[in-house]
């Protein structure tokens, strides 16, 4: 499941190097990456997860896996 994270909208780059533009670009990219890496709760009416592993072998703790149609947590 992909959480909705709105990507930044970048203005066209100037023809020549512009420090203010580059600083702004870096700031926006850092904010975007932080949003992607933020762990938060998800509320949904339905959830569909496909291609779960079929064995818990080697999975980190907390990982969902499919045991013959039953979802389990490693």
C-alpha positions as CSV (number, residue, x, y, z in Angstrom):
1,X,0.0,0.0,0.0
2,X,1.4,3.4,-0.9
3,X,0.6,6.2,1.4
4,X,-0.3,9.5,-0.3
5,X,2.7,11.8,-0.1
6,X,2.4,14.8,-2.3
7,X,5.6,15.4,-4.3
8,X,7.0,18.9,-4.4
9,X,6.4,21.1,-7.4
10,X,9.6,22.6,-8.7
11,X,9.8,25.8,-10.7
12,X,11.9,25.7,-13.9
13,X,15.6,26.1,-13.2
14,X,17.3,29.3,-14.2
15,X,19.6,29.3,-17.2
16,X,22.6,30.1,-14.9
17,X,23.5,28.9,-11.5
18,X,21.4,30.6,-8.8
19,X,22.3,29.8,-5.2
20,X,18.9,30.8,-3.9
21,X,17.2,28.4,-6.3
22,X,19.5,25.6,-5.4
23,X,19.0,26.1,-1.6
24,X,15.2,26.1,-2.2
25,X,15.4,23.0,-4.2
26,X,17.5,21.2,-1.6
27,X,15.1,22.3,1.2
28,X,12.1,20.9,-0.8
29,X,13.8,17.6,-1.4
30,X,14.8,17.3,2.2
31,X,11.2,17.9,3.3
32,X,9.9,15.4,0.7
33,X,12.4,12.7,1.9
34,X,11.4,13.3,5.5
35,X,7.7,12.8,4.6
36,X,8.5,9.5,2.8
37,X,10.5,8.2,5.8
38,X,7.9,9.2,8.5
39,X,6.3,6.4,10.2
40,X,2.6,7.1,10.9
41,X,-0.7,5.3,11.4
42,X,-3.0,4.4,8.6
43,X,-6.7,4.3,8.8
44,X,-8.6,2.6,6.0
45,X,-12.0,1.0,5.4
46,X,-10.4,-1.8,3.4
47,X,-6.9,-3.0,2.8
48,X,-5.5,-5.3,0.1
49,X,-2.0,-6.6,0.4
50,X,-0.7,-8.7,-2.4
51,X,2.5,-10.9,-2.7
52,X,3.1,-11.4,0.9
53,X,6.0,-13.8,1.7
54,X,4.8,-17.4,2.3
55,X,7.3,-18.2,5.0
56,X,8.5,-16.3,8.0
57,X,12.1,-17.5,7.5
58,X,14.5,-14.6,7.5
59,X,11.8,-11.9,8.0
60,X,12.4,-9.1,10.4
61,X,10.1,-9.0,13.5
62,X,6.7,-7.3,12.7
63,X,6.6,-8.4,9.1
64,X,3.3,-9.8,7.7
65,X,3.4,-13.1,5.9
66,X,0.9,-15.5,4.4
67,X,0.6,-18.9,6.0
68,X,-1.7,-20.8,3.6
69,X,-4.3,-18.0,3.5
70,X,-3.8,-16.8,7.1
71,X,-2.0,-13.6,7.7
72,X,0.6,-13.9,10.4
73,X,3.2,-11.6,11.9
74,X,6.8,-12.7,12.1
